[in-house]
Amino acid sequence: MTTDVVELLQQLIRNACVNDGTPESGHEHRSVATLQDFFGVAGEVFEPVPGRQSLIYRIEGSDSAAPSLALVPHLDVVPVQEEGWSQDPFGAEIVDGFVYGRGAVDMLNVTAAMAVAARPYIRKELEPRGDLVFVGAADEEAGGVHGAHALVDRRWDLVGAEYLLTEVAYPPLSHVDQPTVPVAVGEKGAFWSILKASGTPGHGSAPYRSDNALQKIVEALHGIFEAPFPVGISPEWIRFVEALSLDGDLKEALTDPDRVDEAIDMLAVTDPLFARYVHAVTHMTVSPNMLRSGVKANVIADAATANIDVRALPDMDRDYVDSYLRKSMGTARDEIDITPVSDWGATISPTDNLLWEAIADGVAEMEGHRNLLPTLMNVGTDARFFRKKGTIAHGVGLFDDRMTFSEMLALFHGHDERVSVVSVERTTALYGRVLERFLTPS
Ligand SMILES: [Zn+2]
């Protein structure tokens, strides 16, 4: 027997709203139709580009002074490499209690759970005190250009809210003394950049003292690959480490800027996936991932570019990033132009707020404890557009013990993405309670 939420999740996976970064991909209109059907209410469709639909419901609250809440899950998923999968990535088969498919944890599980929790409000069976907004958003996987970013910029009247629930719903950590539920509180900034070098074309057979653009880029990248990443220990990170059940000295080292790298190397011995996460949330990271140069093997390259993924911690802005990059590039720095591709600073929400309390109440009812763990995300989500407007944003889910925090990190955009049926149902039940607590307090 499958429940509403699992059937909805399966349909969203089968819709295969694959976003490859091009405007003509995504096809979110399929999942918009699925959701309209599910709610039995048309809602408002936002479609800046044909097929790139987001679906919005804004349910007016009974008390205009009560706080508003937005649920903003995304509808799109990233592409798959089919040969790495043991199941059809768009078949949504249930095997051994897990729903398999692209989007199972990023984030159609949450999309389905939020839709089920919001349905009674959308159908007017329940009346919220403050406004409730539900947005099934397009294009999150390519920066929200045709989805949340555009909606926040152009339709704040429709999607604006004081509080927001979106990504990421994390399973529990294995390195804790007492049960805790990770709650996303913030994400790193994205300062993607293109490095560019110029040279002088000539015959590749006579390179003596040639002016080769590729050589300049390679030297610059070599410096970037070798340079140590700047460390940043945030108050959120310190709170996170306090909850971990690790050896006392290791815990101290994890919050000491001078020893954190050595501590991460130690973690990597037993839990390499967790170590990678810890590294990402305690450092500004730079990952050069694309390189393009020249026109032909026998022509000296007169132009070369490299695309680099830079993720910054709070208080690191474009000036900070550029001066770090220039320093890292060594003597090649004078030959390189840096062009910003994205300029998003890190965003973090405080935890002393009404939504946090509503989540803690919901967790207390279901789990018998209120231990929420403020968790930083190394990835970017639609939350950032809202946080820049002053919205307080969190991400949460309730999982069973069949998947750990570290295991899920590997499934994000990975092979055999899957989520247990029980986890989807528990997350749905939690959202139901959070909405009730937040929207209809007794
Ligand atoms: Zn996502």
Residues whose N, C-alpha, C, O or C-beta is under 5 A from the ligand:
A	BS01	ZN	D106 M107
